[in-house]
Amino acid sequence: MTRLRTMAVHGGRDDLADLGVHALPIDLSTTYPIPDQAEGGHALQHLAEGAAHAASPVYSRLHNPTVARFEQALAALEGTSAAVAFGSGMAAVTAVVQAACVLPGKPHVVAVRPIYGGTDHLLSSGLLGVRTTYASVDQVGDAITPQTGLVVIETPANPNLDLLDIAAVVARAGDVPVMVDNTFATPVLQNPAAHGATYVLHSGTKYLGGHGDVLGGVVACAEEHAGPLRQVRIITGAVLHPLGGYLMHRGLATLPLRVEAAQRGATELAARLAAHPGTGLVRHPSLPGADPAGLIGRQLRGPGAMLAFTTREDPTAVVRRLELITPAVSLGSVDTLIEHPAALTHRLVPDTAREASGVPAGLLRLSVGLEDVEDLWADLDRALSGRGRGRDQALSGHCEQDYIKSSSSDFREPVVNH
Ligand SMILES: *Cc1c(COP(=O)(O)O)cnc(C)c1O
């Protein structure tokens, strides 16, 4: 079970044979019978101190077997000894800041922009009692003070696909733990812990779940760092629901295939977008000049399925003309999604900071899904060339109620061409 695809299918399922089941069991119990209350007390104490498991789960805010199986599978894919799951990616980021900064009394974070807008907003808000200094990679060492508890980076970065050398940031951070948001790359393409990251964060809402129907987050790390994260999770109640744990665990089985297929589509679309007269800047790690440090092959196993581009025309008009691609935030789903970061995901980042970090106001972010690449290209080319009719008009003869629109607008008559 050493290779990625095999691990993705079999990880976290060690106990299924003994249980005599084939599919992952979903344990919805909120509480567990404790005939011996003194023994139950020991289990509770153990879990409250951050243990991965105990003789009884006691109560599902302390431990859940379905979620624990997902954590074990994700840790195996990231090559860490543990993982701790949360109710959303933002709950996971919050828990890392609480464990690395608030608990040890080091209320300062150093972060390299751009990062996901929600993370940026959390770190800027002061909500958790931490102060954040934004620095370039070269300035990370100088920005660190004795009060610094965490360095935060994202690579490939949301939304402009900047690539950072994780090992170089870790070297500059010295003793300060580094959190890498690995949501865009997924464990299929990058394992930040192997390059020295202390915390590897995923919004499981994206590629891990993969179908746009589950919200969750997870942090892969060494067992010594997992304990405090579990303590934070118990205290704050930022738990992942077992149904979410089940869906993300099931998603892992197809993760390598989904990422590889979407990446092929994204690489093709990036090349065609770069040659299209309707685009300006096009960002994808596969394009010439996008990887000056040579990180693909050394740190990143492939360019991934996220890309970004600017348009000659108003980006809002271009998005309105799309007939197939879903205009929506989020990413990593089976269907292709497009969004305008300055208007949506990165709206709460101050304009000057957003521009300075290489995210122009007109940038569009595309999460390439699993559709036929020729259909995606036809849609993008139409929209960029002023010919697309938009999702509403593309519905033949319909100007109907919302529920019909939303269910049938993605439908296309089967086109049989080989
Ligand atoms: C979506 C996202 C998050 C936040 O995750 P949620 O599950 O929405 O809370 C964090 N980082 C990145 C890179 C994301 O794309």
The ligand as a Tripos MOL2 file, in Angstrom:
@<TRIPOS>MOLECULE
LIG
   15    15     1     0     0
SMALL
NO_CHARGES

@<TRIPOS>ATOM
      1 C1        -12.1880   27.4860    0.4710 C.3       1 LIG1
      2 C2        -10.8230   27.6750    0.9900 C.ar      1 LIG1
      3 C3        -10.5890   27.7870    2.3610 C.ar      1 LIG1
      4 C4        -11.7180   27.8210    3.3850 C.3       1 LIG1
      5 O1        -12.3950   26.6050    3.4290 O.3       1 LIG1
      6 P1        -13.9680   26.4610    3.8360 P.3       1 LIG1
      7 O2        -14.1650   24.9900    3.7800 O.co2     1 LIG1
      8 O3        -14.7440   27.2400    2.8220 O.co2     1 LIG1
      9 O4        -14.1220   27.0260    5.2030 O.co2     1 LIG1
     10 C5         -9.2780   27.9060    2.7910 C.ar      1 LIG1
     11 N1         -8.2460   27.9090    1.9140 N.ar      1 LIG1
     12 C6         -8.4420   27.8060    0.5720 C.ar      1 LIG1
     13 C7         -7.2720   27.8170   -0.3380 C.3       1 LIG1
     14 C8         -9.7320   27.6900    0.0670 C.ar      1 LIG1
     15 O5         -9.9180   27.6080   -1.2510 O.3       1 LIG1
@<TRIPOS>BOND
     1     1     2 1
     2     2     3 ar
     3     2    14 ar
     4     3     4 1
     5     3    10 ar
     6     4     5 1
     7     5     6 1
     8     6     7 2
     9     6     8 1
    10     6     9 1
    11    10    11 ar
    12    11    12 ar
    13    12    13 1
    14    12    14 ar
    15    14    15 1
@<TRIPOS>SUBSTRUCTURE
     1 LIG1         1 GROUP 0 **** ****
